[in-house]
């Protein structure tokens, strides 16, 4: 567009298109030269493991690792843009001033050009708008995710994904995986499932009893404890018995997954 305007001797539109190329190019160069960094907070040398959990609706992320990786980087870390070697305020301020000057000059001089030159200017403006639209459509969260994985030295071998059928299975699995000293699983169970009916209360007490009993080591012992007793069968109606049996089956499934996952963590 700039060359065509110069070929037709429309120096107003030619110079304004050239000014736009230079100003936008310099702004893109300065802003694009910034490096995206992840800054964390230093943790105490004697800090305990930073195991934790993130919840987003039905999606749950379990974090197992050091305090400096989990709590200080993932929970309290932040992304920053570092401009080197320029001073960030001076560089961005100069680019902003140049873009404002370009806008004012184009508003004053483009109407002085020819009709063909104005068409070429609008064509270059449409091309620039389409390119900026393409840049804005790039998934920024994916870039941040890649940077986070790189900062923590994580890859696919360090992550596992499970699609659990029910929230009860997810709740029990989360509690079994998060068991630091002094851990109370009741808070997580109630956070996942706040129901307070007799069936849910019975199920919660049986599951919490298994988790708190340090002597429960074998999978067979756990399965025996997560069974409906004769007293509970007499206490509930057939529909409630079926519900309790389904909930206990979810707990047994979660226990089996947790056992396999802990074996995988030890091998890894």
Secondary structure in CASP SS format (residue, H / E / C, confidence):
PFRMAT SS
TARGET T0000
AUTHOR 0000-0000-0000
METHOD secondary structure of the structure
MODEL  1
X C 1.00
X H 1.00
X H 1.00
X H 1.00
X H 1.00
X H 1.00
X H 1.00
X C 1.00
X C 1.00
X C 1.00
X H 1.00
X H 1.00
X H 1.00
X H 1.00
X H 1.00
X H 1.00
X H 1.00
X H 1.00
X H 1.00
X H 1.00
X H 1.00
X H 1.00
X H 1.00
X H 1.00
X H 1.00
X H 1.00
X H 1.00
X H 1.00
X H 1.00
X H 1.00
X H 1.00
X H 1.00
X C 1.00
X C 1.00
X E 1.00
X E 1.00
X E 1.00
X E 1.00
X E 1.00
X C 1.00
X C 1.00
X C 1.00
X C 1.00
X C 1.00
X C 1.00
X C 1.00
X C 1.00
X C 1.00
X C 1.00
X C 1.00
X C 1.00
X E 1.00
X E 1.00
X E 1.00
X E 1.00
X E 1.00
X C 1.00
X C 1.00
X E 1.00
X E 1.00
X E 1.00
X E 1.00
X E 1.00
X C 1.00
X C 1.00
X C 1.00
X H 1.00
X H 1.00
X H 1.00
X H 1.00
X H 1.00
X H 1.00
X H 1.00
X H 1.00
X H 1.00
X C 1.00
X C 1.00
X E 1.00
X E 1.00
X E 1.00
X E 1.00
X E 1.00
X C 1.00
X C 1.00
X C 1.00
X C 1.00
X C 1.00
X H 1.00
X H 1.00
X H 1.00
X H 1.00
X H 1.00
X H 1.00
X H 1.00
X H 1.00
X H 1.00
X H 1.00
X H 1.00
X H 1.00
X H 1.00
X H 1.00
X H 1.00
X H 1.00
X H 1.00
X H 1.00
X H 1.00
X H 1.00
X H 1.00
X H 1.00
X H 1.00
X H 1.00
X H 1.00
X C 1.00
X C 1.00
X H 1.00
X H 1.00
X H 1.00
X H 1.00
X H 1.00
X H 1.00
X H 1.00
X H 1.00
X H 1.00
X H 1.00
X H 1.00
X H 1.00
X H 1.00
X H 1.00
X H 1.00
X H 1.00
X H 1.00
X H 1.00
X H 1.00
X H 1.00
X H 1.00
X H 1.00
X C 1.00
X C 1.00
X C 1.00
X H 1.00
X H 1.00
X H 1.00
X H 1.00
X H 1.00
X H 1.00
X H 1.00
X H 1.00
X H 1.00
X H 1.00
X H 1.00
X H 1.00
X C 1.00
X C 1.00
X C 1.00
X C 1.00
X H 1.00
X H 1.00
X H 1.00
X C 1.00
X C 1.00
X C 1.00
X C 1.00
X C 1.00
X C 1.00
X C 1.00
X C 1.00
X H 1.00
X H 1.00
X H 1.00
X H 1.00
X H 1.00
X H 1.00
X H 1.00
X H 1.00
X H 1.00
X H 1.00
X H 1.00
X C 1.00
X C 1.00
X C 1.00
X C 1.00
X C 1.00
X C 1.00
X C 1.00
X C 1.00
X H 1.00
X H 1.00
X H 1.00
X H 1.00
X H 1.00
X H 1.00
X H 1.00
X C 1.00
X C 1.00
X C 1.00
X C 1.00
X C 1.00
X H 1.00
X H 1.00
X H 1.00
X H 1.00
X H 1.00
X H 1.00
X H 1.00
X H 1.00
X H 1.00
X H 1.00
X H 1.00
X H 1.00
X H 1.00
X H 1.00
X H 1.00
X C 1.00
X C 1.00
X C 1.00
X C 1.00
X C 1.00
X C 1.00
X H 1.00
X H 1.00
X H 1.00
X H 1.00
X H 1.00
X H 1.00
X H 1.00
X C 1.00
X C 1.00
X C 1.00
X C 1.00
X H 1.00
X H 1.00
X H 1.00
X H 1.00
X H 1.00
X H 1.00
X C 1.00
X C 1.00
X H 1.00
X H 1.00
X H 1.00
X H 1.00
X H 1.00
X H 1.00
X H 1.00
X H 1.00
X H 1.00
X H 1.00
X H 1.00
X H 1.00
X H 1.00
X H 1.00
X H 1.00
X H 1.00
X H 1.00
X H 1.00
X H 1.00
X H 1.00
X H 1.00
X H 1.00
X H 1.00
X H 1.00
X H 1.00
X H 1.00
X H 1.00
X H 1.00
X H 1.00
X H 1.00
X C 1.00
END
